[in-house]
């Protein structure tokens, strides 16, 4: 969060949103009521926090919260638990360990490297452990990136395409063991411009169909493994929580048998983001994201609409196809150095052909979120996203984009 002054007007602004949402709860479905009520409880705590930051700070300091980074430590850690409710996993609780550190070549004024370890469990039977690491070396000339996940993922599958997604008879409930490992290395060729190479690996095993639908025959175990090459321009001031700058990323991934993949296919990704400060306390953020596949694409690696970053509020993977495009716009406002809120509006679509994206149905997403500064420039993100027929309550570390 950016620095600001806590005032009665900021508390009143939160209270107005809180009150209007409380009224709306009574007109919602039971699933929506659950998500909204949990969000309101969280929002209520933020109101209390506005009035009692001293007490809150003492509790958070025990968990490792701070507004500065202790560079004398190998890694300056903080640990924070939190609840979530989303369409895929139901009600759950997650624990995030967030660390900031300064590699040996770090100099004052350059970004800190970050590592986040996340674990979760939920009422659907899902559980998992994830690692996200961003290491900036030699004054940010080199970037070492690692994303890894191991999870047990009970999920629903409707098949490929928008029509399949809206046929209830296709819905198949299954369990699977999922492993994912995506390391990459980027080198700065020109100011803020990086050449990136990496590896994309994903495995779905131990698939067990629990409730058979028309799409059940498509659920086959497999491994996707491929090389990645990309070019990106990144002028953001701090990747986990940008307040200024732009990001343009173009990636191509090639999945082949020679890399250990069970499937031969290719993936293109284009991502454009921009961040603009409107006032000392308010940031405008926007993103355009496009993902396209060609070849023998496995059922588990199609472009999927809906997750905690894009199209929040939708069941991840209900809408899946070879092509996906989405745009989102978000206002991020800080009430003081600790507390803030966001509101977003967006839309997205999937299609079997790239040229058909414009003519396909563009689904809406909108929502609000609470932000809590836990470490220096590291926010806890609590979002309530609403889609066409679904909604989701998300507890995460760092901004959605």
C-alpha positions in Angstrom: 0.0 0.0 0.0 1.1 3.6 -0.6 1.4 5.9 2.4 -1.7 7.9 3.2 -3.6 9.3 6.1 -6.3 7.2 7.8 -9.4 9.4 8.2 -13.1 9.1 9.0 -13.9 9.5 5.3 -11.8 6.4 4.5 -13.6 4.4 7.1 -16.9 5.7 5.9 -16.1 4.7 2.3 -15.5 1.1 3.4 -18.6 1.1 5.5 -20.7 2.2 2.6 -19.5 -0.8 0.5 -19.9 -3.1 3.5 -23.5 -1.9 4.1 -24.6 -2.2 0.4 -23.1 -5.7 0.2 -24.9 -6.7 3.4 -28.2 -5.7 1.9 -27.4 -7.6 -1.4 -26.7 -10.8 0.5 -30.4 -11.5 1.1 -31.0 -11.6 -2.7 -28.3 -14.1 -3.5 -28.0 -17.8 -4.0 -26.8 -19.9 -1.0 -23.3 -20.3 -2.6 -23.1 -16.5 -3.2 -24.3 -15.8 0.3 -21.5 -18.0 1.7 -18.8 -16.2 -0.3 -20.2 -12.7 0.4 -20.7 -13.3 4.1 -17.1 -14.5 4.5 -15.9 -11.5 2.5 -18.0 -9.2 4.7 -16.5 -10.7 7.9 -13.0 -10.0 6.5 -14.0 -6.5 5.5 -15.4 -6.0 9.0 -12.0 -6.9 10.4 -10.5 -4.2 8.2 -12.9 -1.7 9.7 -11.8 -2.7 13.2 -8.2 -2.5 12.0 -8.7 1.1 11.0 -9.6 2.0 14.5 -7.0 -0.3 16.3 -3.9 -0.5 14.2 -1.7 -0.5 17.3 -3.2 -3.7 18.6 -3.1 -5.2 15.1 0.5 -4.2 14.5 1.6 -6.1 17.6 -0.1 -9.3 16.5 1.3 -9.0 13.0 4.8 -8.3 14.2 4.7 -11.7 15.9 3.9 -13.2 12.4 6.8 -11.3 10.8 4.9 -8.3 9.3 7.0 -5.2 8.8 7.2 -2.1 6.6 10.9 -2.6 6.0 13.1 -5.5 4.9 15.8 -6.7 7.3 18.7 -7.3 4.8 20.8 -8.8 7.6 18.7 -11.9 7.4 19.2 -14.5 4.7 15.4 -14.2 4.1 13.1 -11.9 5.9 10.0 -14.2 6.5 6.4 -13.5 7.4 3.7 -16.1 7.8 -0.1 -15.5 7.4 -3.1 -17.8 7.4 -6.4 -17.0 5.7 -9.7 -18.5 4.5 -11.0 -18.8 0.9 -14.0 -19.9 -1.0 -14.0 -20.5 -4.7 -15.9 -22.5 -7.3 -13.3 -25.2 -7.7 -12.3 -25.9 -4.1 -15.2 -24.9 -1.9 -14.4 -23.5 1.6 -10.8 -23.8 2.6 -7.9 -22.3 4.5 -4.4 -21.4 3.3 -1.2 -20.5 4.9 1.4 -18.3 3.1 5.0 -17.8 4.0 6.3 -14.7 2.3 10.0 -13.9 2.2 12.0 -11.0 0.9 15.8 -11.2 0.4 18.8 -9.4 -1.0 21.2 -11.5 -3.1 24.9 -10.8 -2.8 24.9 -8.5 -5.8 21.9 -6.4 -4.5 22.3 -2.7 -4.2 20.1 0.0 -2.6 17.3 1.1 -4.9 17.0 -2.2 -6.8 14.1 -4.6 -6.2 14.2 -7.2 -3.5 14.0 -10.8 -4.5 10.9 -12.6 -3.3 9.8 -16.2 -2.4 6.3 -17.3 -1.5 5.5 -20.8 -0.1 1.7 -21.5 -0.1 -0.2 -24.5 1.4 -3.9 -25.1 1.5 -6.7 -27.5 2.2 -10.4 -27.3 1.5 -13.8 -29.0 2.0 -13.7 -30.4 -1.5 -10.8 -32.6 -0.5 -8.2 -30.6 -2.3 -4.8 -29.8 -0.8 -1.6 -28.5 -2.2 1.8 -26.9 -1.7 3.3 -24.3 -4.0 6.5 -22.3 -4.4 6.9 -19.1 -6.3 10.4 -17.5 -6.4 11.7 -14.4 -8.1 15.5 -13.8 -7.9 17.0 -10.6 -9.3 20.8 -10.7 -9.8 23.5 -8.3 -10.9 21.3 -5.1 -10.6 18.4 -6.9 -12.2 20.4 -7.9 -15.3 19.5 -11.6 -14.6 16.2 -12.9 -13.4 15.7 -16.5 -12.1 12.1 -17.5 -11.9 10.6 -20.7 -10.4 7.0 -21.7 -10.1 6.2 -25.1 -8.7 3.1 -26.9 -7.4 2.1 -30.3 -6.1 -1.6 -30.9 -5.4 -4.5 -33.3 -5.0 -7.2 -31.7 -7.1 -10.8 -32.9 -7.1 -12.4 -31.0 -10.0 -15.2 -30.9 -12.5 -14.7 -31.3 -16.3 -17.2 -30.3 -18.9 -15.2 -30.9 -22.1 -13.7 -28.6 -24.7 -15.5 -25.5 -26.0 -18.1 -23.1 -24.7 -21.1 -25.2 -25.8 -19.7 -28.2 -23.8 -19.2 -25.9 -20.8 -22.9 -25.1 -20.7 -24.2 -28.7 -21.0 -24.8 -30.0 -17.5 -24.8 -33.6 -18.8 -21.1 -33.2 -19.6 -20.1 -32.4 -16.1 -17.8 -35.0 -14.7 -16.3 -35.0 -11.2 -12.8 -36.5 -10.9 -9.8 -36.6 -8.6 -6.2 -36.3 -9.8 -2.7 -35.8 -8.6 -1.1 -32.7 -10.3 2.5 -31.7 -10.4 3.8 -28.6 -12.1 7.4 -27.2 -12.4 8.2 -24.1 -14.5 11.7 -22.6 -14.2 13.0 -19.8 -16.4 15.9 -17.5 -16.8 15.8 -14.0 -18.2 18.7 -11.8 -19.4 18.5 -8.0 -20.0 19.5 -7.3 -23.6 18.5 -3.7 -23.6 17.2 -1.4 -20.8 14.1 -3.1 -19.3 14.0 -5.6 -22.2 14.7 -9.3 -21.5 15.3 -12.5 -23.4 13.8 -15.4 -21.6 14.2 -19.2 -21.8 12.6 -21.8 -19.7 10.9 -25.2 -19.3 7.2 -25.9 -18.8 6.4 -29.3 -17.2 3.0 -30.6 -15.9 1.7 -34.0 -14.9 -1.8 -35.3 -14.3 -1.8 -38.8 -12.7 -4.0 -41.1 -10.6 -7.2 -39.8 -12.3 -10.3 -41.3 -10.7 -13.8 -40.4 -12.0 -16.2 -39.9 -9.1 -19.3 -38.8 -10.9 -19.4 -39.8 -14.6 -20.7 -37.4 -17.2 -20.6 -37.3 -21.0 -17.1 -35.9 -21.1 -15.6 -38.6 -18.8 -13.9 -40.5 -21.6 -11.6 -37.6 -22.3 -9.9 -37.7 -18.9 -6.6 -39.5 -19.6 -3.4 -39.2 -17.5 -0.4 -37.6 -19.2 2.6 -35.4 -19.0 3.3 -32.2 -21.0 6.9 -31.0 -21.2 8.3 -28.3 -23.4 10.8 -25.6 -23.9 10.0 -21.9 -23.7 11.5 -18.8 -25.3 10.2 -15.3 -24.8 10.8 -11.6 -25.1 9.6 -9.2 -22.5 9.7 -5.5 -21.7 9.3 -4.7 -18.0 9.4 -1.2 -16.6 7.3 -2.0 -13.5 8.8 -0.5 -10.3 8.1 -3.8 -8.4 6.7 -6.9 -9.9 4.6 -8.2 -7.0 2.8 -4.9 -6.4 3.4 -2.4 -9.3 2.6 1.2 -8.9 4.0 2.5 -12.2 5.3 1.2 -15.5 4.4 -1.3 -18.2 4.9 -5.0 -19.0 4.8 -6.6 -22.4 5.4 -10.3 -22.7 5.5 -12.6 -25.8 6.2 -16.3 -25.2 6.3 -19.4 -27.4 6.4 -22.9 -25.9 7.1 -26.1 -27.8 6.0 -29.4 -26.3 7.6 -32.5 -27.9 8.4 -36.1 -27.3 12.1 -35.3 -27.1 11.4 -33.2 -24.1 9.5 -36.0 -22.4 6.0 -34.9 -23.4 3.2 -37.3 -24.2 1.7 -34.7 -26.6 3.1 -32.6 -29.4 1.7 -29.1 -29.5 2.7 -25.4 -29.2 1.5 -22.5 -27.1 1.7 -18.7 -27.7 1.1 -16.1 -24.9 0.8 -12.4 -25.3 0.4 -10.2 -22.2 0.2 -6.4 -21.9 -0.1 -4.6 -18.6 0.1 -0.9 -17.6 0.0 0.9 -14.3 -0.7 4.6 -13.8 -0.9 6.6 -10.6 -4.1 8.7 -10.6 -3.6 10.3 -7.1 -1.1 9.8 -4.3 -3.4 7.0 -3.0 -4.9 5.6 -6.2 -3.4 3.4 -8.9 -5.1 2.4 -12.2 -4.1 -1.0 -13.6 -5.1 -2.7 -16.9 -4.2 -5.9 -18.6 -4.8 -7.6 -21.9 -4.0 -11.4 -22.0 -4.1 -13.8 -25.0 -3.3 -17.5 -25.0 -3.4 -19.7 -28.1 -2.6 -23.4 -28.7 -2.0 -25.5 -31.8 -1.5 -29.2 -32.3 -2.4 -32.2 -30.0 -3.3 -30.2 -26.9 -4.1 -32.4 -23.8 -7.4 -31.8 -22.1 -5.6 -30.5 -18.9 -3.6 -27.8 -20.7 -6.1 -26.0 -22.9 -6.6 -22.3 -22.4 -8.8 -22.0 -19.4 -11.1 -19.1 -18.4 -11.2 -18.4 -14.6 -8.6 -18.4 -11.8 -7.3 -16.1 -9.1 -5.6 -13.8 -11.6 -7.9 -13.5 -14.5 -11.7 -13.8 -14.9 -12.1 -14.1 -11.1 -15.4 -15.6 -10.1 -15.5 -18.4 -12.7 -14.9 -22.1 -12.2 -11.4 -22.6 -13.6 -11.6 -24.9 -16.6 -15.3 -25.0 -17.1 -14.7 -22.9 -20.2 -11.6 -24.2 -22.0 -10.5 -24.2 -25.6 -7.5 -23.6 -27.9 -7.8 -19.8 -27.7 -8.5 -17.4 -24.8 -8.5 -13.7 -24.6 -9.4 -11.4 -21.7 -9.1 -7.8 -20.6 -9.4 -6.3 -17.1 -9.3 -2.9 -15.5 -8.7 -2.3 -11.8 -8.7 0.7 -9.5 -6.4 0.2 -6.4 -6.9 2.7 -3.5 -4.9 2.9 -0.3 -6.6 4.3 2.8 -3.3 4.3 4.7 0.0 2.5 4.8 -1.7 -0.7 5.9 -5.2 -0.9 4.4 -6.7 -0.5 0.9 -9.4 -1.7 -1.5 -9.7 -2.5 -5.2 -12.5 -2.7 -7.7 -12.3 -4.3 -11.1 -14.2 -4.9 -14.3 -13.3 -7.3 -17.1 -14.4 -9.7 -19.8 -13.1 -12.8 -21.5 -13.8 -15.4 -24.2 -12.7 -18.8 -25.4 -12.9 -20.2 -29.0 -11.6 -23.1 -31.1 -10.2 -20.7 -33.7 -8.4 -17.5 -33.0 -10.5 -15.6 -35.6 -13.7 -16.7 -33.8 -12.7 -15.0 -30.5 -14.3 -11.7 -31.5 -17.6 -13.4 -32.4 -17.7 -15.7 -29.3 -19.7 -14.7 -26.2 -17.6 -12.4 -24.0 -18.3 -13.3 -20.3 -18.2 -10.5 -17.7 -16.3 -10.4 -14.4 -16.4 -7.8 -11.7 -15.6 -7.6 -8.1 -14.1 -5.8 -5.1 -11.2 -6.7 -2.9 -9.5 -5.8 0.4 -5.7 -5.2 0.5 -3.5 -5.5 3.6 0.2 -4.6 3.5 1.9 -7.5 5.3 5.6 -6.9 4.2 7.3 -4.0 2.4 5.3 -3.7 -0.8 3.8 -7.2 -0.3 0.0 -7.2 0.0 -2.4 -9.8 1.2 -5.1 -10.0 -1.4 -8.7 -10.9 -0.5 -11.1 -10.7 -3.5 -14.7 -11.3 -4.1 -15.2 -12.0 -7.9 -18.6 -12.3 -9.6 -19.1 -14.0 -13.0 -22.1 -14.9 -15.2 -23.3 -17.7 -13.0 -20.4 -18.3 -10.5 -18.5 -16.3 -7.9 -15.4 -16.8 -5.9 -13.7 -15.6 -2.7 -9.9 -15.6 -3.0 -7.1 -15.3 -0.5 -3.7 -14.7 -2.1 -0.4 -13.0 -1.8 0.5 -10.1 -4.2 -1.7 -8.4 -6.7 -3.7 -10.4 -9.4 -1.6 -8.8 -12.1 
